[in-house]
């Protein structure tokens, strides 16, 4: 594992305690019907998961994973942060839900698990932590059964490229849209959620353009079945965003139609 991945793993281990509080894990334990907003945002596109197998890549502490399980899937979660996997296992055990969790860096996951699944799922804010989108697509291909699908809900690369610190309400692209060799490197003592103070403060991010994501999947025999761009996000990316009707966040009406904030992508793997 190179130093970028080592930094990110330490950084994400440090976020776990704050995220347990921030994501209100107690709700999943106390209420067997509680679901994550991110998964439920796409409930009509997910179709019936009863009796299916699902692998959640970069599952973090498992709030989306447990929602997939409650929708009927037999779930496996993979994440590179040992504390995150321990937190997911603890939540599942206390909530009484069945699930399997594996500690593995994403690109090493095919060596850690040699199975295929009806669905591989990836949630919001995952892909920017990966340096190589083509290598990611190879991991997805390894895990999706012929005839199975990849399901992504993710921040839009156009939104990731915006300067998020501007207070003048101008939409300015100040970061790469396309994948770059060198990452954007940050040094921050807090996470986007919760109030835990981080000791491993360095993290690295890479953006990936839609063409790069699509091409990586198409080259491996996937067919794009659904692609929808959204005007909302589950967090306040810019301080001047407004609350959307569903409780998420959106730009003010004057600029709402100018930049997509999130997308949903469903890709089916052709049967061999």
C-alpha positions as CSV (number, residue, x, y, z in Angstrom):
1,X,0.0,0.0,0.0
2,X,1.5,3.4,-1.0
3,X,1.7,6.3,1.3
4,X,-1.5,8.0,-0.1
5,X,-3.5,5.0,0.8
6,X,-1.8,4.6,4.2
7,X,-2.6,8.3,5.0
8,X,-6.2,7.8,4.0
9,X,-6.7,4.7,6.0
10,X,-5.3,6.3,9.1
11,X,-7.5,9.4,8.5
12,X,-10.7,7.3,8.0
13,X,-9.9,5.2,11.1
14,X,-9.8,8.5,13.0
15,X,-13.2,9.5,11.7
16,X,-15.1,6.5,13.1
17,X,-16.0,7.6,16.6
18,X,-17.3,10.9,15.4
19,X,-19.2,9.3,12.6
20,X,-20.9,6.8,14.9
21,X,-22.5,9.8,16.6
22,X,-22.9,11.9,13.4
23,X,-24.7,9.1,11.5
24,X,-26.8,8.3,14.6
25,X,-25.9,4.6,14.6
26,X,-28.1,4.3,17.7
27,X,-31.2,4.7,15.4
28,X,-30.3,1.6,13.4
29,X,-29.8,-0.4,16.6
30,X,-33.0,0.8,18.3
31,X,-35.3,0.8,15.3
32,X,-35.3,-2.3,13.1
33,X,-37.0,-0.4,10.3
34,X,-34.6,2.6,10.2
35,X,-33.0,3.1,6.8
36,X,-30.2,5.3,5.4
37,X,-31.3,8.4,3.5
38,X,-28.7,7.7,0.8
39,X,-30.0,4.2,0.0
40,X,-33.7,5.2,0.2
41,X,-33.1,8.1,-2.2
42,X,-32.8,5.5,-4.9
43,X,-35.3,3.0,-3.6
44,X,-37.3,3.0,-6.9
45,X,-34.2,2.3,-8.9
46,X,-32.9,-0.4,-6.6
47,X,-35.7,-2.9,-7.5
48,X,-36.5,-5.8,-5.2
49,X,-33.4,-7.0,-3.3
50,X,-35.1,-9.9,-1.5
51,X,-33.0,-13.1,-1.9
52,X,-30.1,-11.3,-3.7
53,X,-26.5,-11.1,-2.7
54,X,-24.9,-7.6,-2.4
55,X,-21.3,-6.5,-1.9
56,X,-20.8,-3.0,-0.6
57,X,-17.4,-1.6,-1.5
58,X,-16.0,1.1,0.8
59,X,-18.8,0.4,3.3
60,X,-17.3,2.5,6.1
61,X,-19.4,1.9,9.3
62,X,-22.2,0.1,7.5
63,X,-25.2,2.4,7.6
64,X,-25.9,1.9,3.9
65,X,-25.0,-1.8,4.2
66,X,-27.5,-2.5,7.0
67,X,-30.2,-0.7,4.9
68,X,-29.5,-3.1,2.0
69,X,-29.8,-6.0,4.4
70,X,-33.1,-4.7,5.7
71,X,-34.3,-4.5,2.1
72,X,-33.7,-8.2,1.7
73,X,-30.1,-8.6,0.4
74,X,-27.5,-11.0,1.9
75,X,-24.8,-8.4,2.4
76,X,-21.0,-8.3,2.5
77,X,-19.1,-5.1,3.3
78,X,-15.5,-4.3,2.5
79,X,-13.5,-1.3,3.8
80,X,-9.8,-0.6,4.4
81,X,-10.3,1.0,7.9
82,X,-10.3,-1.7,10.6
83,X,-12.1,0.6,13.1
84,X,-14.9,1.2,10.6
85,X,-15.3,-2.5,10.0
86,X,-15.4,-3.2,13.8
87,X,-18.1,-0.5,14.1
88,X,-20.1,-2.0,11.3
89,X,-19.9,-5.5,12.9
90,X,-20.9,-4.1,16.3
91,X,-23.9,-2.3,14.8
92,X,-25.1,-5.4,13.0
93,X,-24.7,-7.5,16.1
94,X,-26.6,-5.1,18.3
95,X,-29.3,-4.6,15.7
96,X,-29.7,-8.3,15.0
97,X,-29.0,-8.1,11.3
98,X,-26.9,-10.7,9.4
99,X,-23.9,-9.4,7.5
100,X,-20.3,-10.2,6.7
101,X,-17.5,-7.7,6.9
102,X,-13.9,-7.9,5.5
103,X,-11.0,-5.5,6.1
104,X,-9.3,-4.9,2.8
105,X,-8.0,-2.0,0.7
106,X,-10.2,-1.8,-2.4
107,X,-7.6,-2.7,-5.0
108,X,-6.6,-5.7,-2.9
109,X,-10.2,-6.9,-2.4
110,X,-10.1,-9.6,-5.1
111,X,-7.3,-11.3,-3.2
112,X,-9.3,-11.0,0.1
113,X,-12.6,-12.4,-1.4
114,X,-13.1,-14.6,-4.4
115,X,-16.8,-14.5,-4.9
116,X,-19.3,-12.9,-7.2
117,X,-22.5,-11.1,-6.3
118,X,-25.9,-10.1,-7.8
119,X,-25.1,-6.4,-7.0
120,X,-22.0,-4.4,-6.2
121,X,-23.0,-1.2,-4.4
122,X,-21.1,2.0,-3.8
123,X,-22.4,5.0,-2.0
124,X,-21.9,8.8,-1.9
125,X,-18.4,10.1,-1.4
126,X,-16.5,6.9,-2.1
127,X,-14.8,7.2,-5.5
128,X,-12.9,10.4,-4.8
129,X,-10.7,8.3,-2.4
130,X,-9.5,6.1,-5.2
131,X,-6.5,6.9,-7.4
132,X,-7.3,4.8,-10.4
133,X,-10.8,4.5,-11.8
134,X,-9.9,1.9,-14.4
135,X,-8.4,-0.3,-11.6
136,X,-11.6,0.2,-9.6
137,X,-13.7,-1.0,-12.6
138,X,-11.5,-4.1,-12.7
139,X,-12.4,-4.8,-9.0
140,X,-16.1,-4.3,-9.8
141,X,-15.8,-6.7,-12.8
142,X,-14.3,-9.3,-10.5
143,X,-17.2,-9.2,-8.1
144,X,-20.3,-8.7,-10.3
145,X,-21.9,-11.9,-11.6
146,X,-22.6,-12.2,-15.3
147,X,-26.1,-10.7,-15.6
148,X,-25.6,-8.8,-12.3
149,X,-25.2,-5.1,-11.8
150,X,-23.2,-2.3,-10.3
151,X,-25.2,0.4,-8.4
152,X,-23.6,3.8,-7.7
153,X,-25.0,6.9,-6.0
154,X,-22.2,9.4,-6.0
155,X,-21.2,13.0,-5.9
156,X,-20.9,14.4,-9.4
157,X,-17.4,15.1,-10.6
158,X,-18.5,18.6,-11.8
159,X,-19.5,19.3,-8.2
160,X,-16.2,17.9,-6.7
161,X,-14.4,20.3,-9.1
162,X,-16.0,23.4,-7.6
163,X,-14.4,25.7,-5.1
164,X,-16.4,25.0,-2.0
165,X,-15.0,27.9,0.1
166,X,-16.4,30.8,-1.9
167,X,-19.0,32.9,-0.2
168,X,-19.9,35.1,-3.2
169,X,-22.3,32.4,-4.6
170,X,-20.3,32.0,-7.8
171,X,-19.8,28.5,-9.2
172,X,-16.1,28.4,-10.0
173,X,-14.3,25.2,-11.0
174,X,-11.0,25.3,-9.2
175,X,-10.0,21.6,-9.0
176,X,-9.5,19.0,-11.6
177,X,-12.5,17.4,-13.2
178,X,-10.5,14.6,-14.7
179,X,-8.4,12.0,-12.9
180,X,-4.9,13.2,-12.2
181,X,-1.7,11.3,-11.2
182,X,-1.2,13.4,-8.2
183,X,-4.0,13.9,-5.7
184,X,-5.5,16.9,-4.0
185,X,-4.0,16.7,-0.5
186,X,-5.7,18.1,2.5
187,X,-4.6,18.6,6.1
188,X,-7.7,19.0,8.3
189,X,-8.3,18.2,12.0
190,X,-12.0,17.5,11.7
191,X,-14.3,15.4,9.5
192,X,-17.4,16.5,7.6
193,X,-19.6,14.9,10.3
194,X,-19.3,14.5,14.1
195,X,-17.1,16.4,16.4
196,X,-14.1,14.1,16.8
197,X,-10.7,15.6,16.5
198,X,-8.4,13.8,14.0
199,X,-4.8,13.0,14.8
200,X,-4.1,11.6,11.3
201,X,-5.0,14.8,9.6
202,X,-3.6,14.2,6.0
203,X,-5.9,12.9,3.3
204,X,-5.7,12.6,-0.5
205,X,-8.5,12.8,-3.1
206,X,-8.8,12.2,-6.9
207,X,-11.7,13.3,-9.1
208,X,-12.8,11.1,-12.0
209,X,-14.7,12.4,-15.0
210,X,-17.9,10.7,-16.1
211,X,-16.3,9.7,-19.4
212,X,-13.5,8.0,-17.5
213,X,-16.0,6.1,-15.3
214,X,-18.2,5.1,-18.2
215,X,-15.3,4.0,-20.4
216,X,-13.7,1.9,-17.6
217,X,-17.0,0.0,-17.2
218,X,-17.9,-0.2,-20.9
219,X,-14.4,-1.7,-21.7
220,X,-15.2,-4.5,-19.3
221,X,-18.5,-5.5,-20.9
222,X,-20.9,-3.5,-18.7
223,X,-24.0,-1.8,-20.2
224,X,-25.3,1.4,-18.7
225,X,-28.9,0.8,-17.8
226,X,-29.6,4.0,-15.8
227,X,-27.9,7.3,-15.5
228,X,-29.6,10.1,-13.6
229,X,-28.1,13.4,-12.5
230,X,-29.5,15.1,-9.4
231,X,-29.7,18.7,-8.1
232,X,-29.4,17.7,-4.4
233,X,-26.8,16.3,-2.0
234,X,-27.2,14.7,1.5
235,X,-24.7,17.3,3.0
236,X,-24.1,21.0,2.7
237,X,-21.2,21.1,0.3
238,X,-21.4,24.9,0.1
239,X,-22.3,27.1,3.2
240,X,-24.9,29.0,1.2
241,X,-26.8,26.0,0.0
242,X,-30.5,25.7,0.9
243,X,-32.4,22.9,2.5
244,X,-34.3,20.8,-0.2
245,X,-37.8,19.5,0.4
246,X,-36.5,16.0,1.2
247,X,-34.2,17.4,3.9
248,X,-31.1,17.3,1.7
249,X,-29.4,20.4,0.3
250,X,-29.5,22.3,-3.0
251,X,-28.3,25.5,-4.6
252,X,-30.5,28.5,-4.6
253,X,-33.0,28.7,-7.5
254,X,-30.9,31.2,-9.4
255,X,-28.1,28.7,-10.0
256,X,-29.8,25.4,-9.3
257,X,-29.9,24.2,-12.9
258,X,-26.2,25.1,-13.7
259,X,-24.3,22.2,-12.1
260,X,-25.3,18.7,-11.2
261,X,-24.5,17.7,-7.6
262,X,-24.9,13.9,-7.6
263,X,-25.7,11.1,-9.9
264,X,-27.1,7.6,-9.9
265,X,-25.6,5.0,-12.2
266,X,-26.7,1.4,-12.8
267,X,-24.6,-0.8,-15.0
268,X,-25.4,-4.4,-15.9
269,X,-22.7,-6.9,-16.7
270,X,-23.4,-8.9,-19.8
271,X,-23.9,-12.6,-19.4
272,X,-21.0,-14.6,-20.8
